C-alpha cells in the first residue's frame, strides 16, 4: 500500500534520514519509535509531503508524492505532534473547513462529524473558540479532523499526547476499527508499552536509519524482552 523507497534527507552535511526503505500494508498498525533527534518527525513530514527530500520516493498505490503530490495527499490523513488548527475558529467550523478541503459529500460529512463528536464526548465544546480549549481537547479536534474524511493511510505523530485515559481508550478503539477496514496506520510514540499493546508491528530508528523492524504478534508474550531490546538498540 505505502512504499518508502530509499529516502534520504540532508540538512547541510548531516543525514537526518539515511536511505530508509520499508513498506506498510493494508490492515497494519505500525508503531514508529526512536530517541529524541532520531528522525521520526522528519520522516513523517516527508511521507506526508510537508517537506522535500534529497533522494528516494514515497508511493501510495502507485501514486508518487514527488510526481503527483495532490493526488497522493488526498489519500493521506495526518495529525502532527503539534496540531495545526486555527485558534479563531470553533471546532465545528474547523471540521467543516476540512470537509470542504477534502471535498467530502456534505451529508456524509455531517453524519461522520456527529459520530466523532459523540465518540469523543465533545458536544459542549464544538462551538467554543479553539483558543479557549485545553491541550487535550485541542488534540481531540485534530484527531476528529483526521478521521472525518476518507483516507487509506493515517500518519499520526504522538497521537496520544494530552489525552486523558478515557480518550486514550477511545482512540485505541478507533485505530483498531481503521485497520479492520483495511486502512494502514503509522504512528510515532515514545510510549513503548502503548505501541506494544496495540501495534502489529514496530519500527525503530536511530540517527536516521532503521535499526529494528519487529512483528509484535510474535513477541507479545515477552514485552519486557522487546522493550529492553528496543531501548538497548536506541
Steps between C-alpha positions, in 0.01 A plus 500: 500500500756763615855461374790697647789450262858601573411831669788731582471850647799726555533804725830642390751217536282304744275217385179539697352205307750250363375277217190372682276244328196308625145416388176539693212269411123527533373398841835580662543713812865594521661675794794723412745546786839653564684734732492878481659616175483155343315632194142390571330834441719575198401172335133560580514848346656352186241222476216752533650730238569789736874515427707379209784249490829453320452153358256209503123506476173442684230315304139430598321251275716604208470876566829679571515787751771652282319480166131525602497673840134610497361157407738342752388725787131438430551146632705597807365616835750667734512618861826682587662498842392863542157528331468769232153634571357850470451637850240757397267228366271277699552124470186471287615775263842336470351158422273649236804670349681164487200335336507769231875461446463125443178546301303259719132458413307735730248247633770241565719764662229618737425146618870419544561814704201418724639150551840621622353779715311229687794259510733762650227654721552852361147634458534784751823627340425498128401867474763646731813671359780248464727749679298443820543121500740291705792314342311172515189647344706661222652158434149357464415774249805402293419128522139550393617710204718206393224242530211683328628466143571175313866396507697186426794588722503675839825662615484603865785671686465442877119466473448416870665823618280693744217247501338376820471123564145480365597676178808280462275194516263662247787569260628143529155373399488737202843386380393137528187577297708672230731205447206259501372709208830441314659838562859511617634716783847628585527679831800627691512469875739502793268260686633152425240336724217659297666408171547139604141460616327629187746465211549213261848629422762733647771678304784667693744753357824651623702774333274487197529124443264210567655290777209265574185380326304272731174314442335546837269198485810278524628663817184615675550252784851631567450874507770561762752332271383706201512823701855437621603397149368819340627733772840334482518551125380859521 
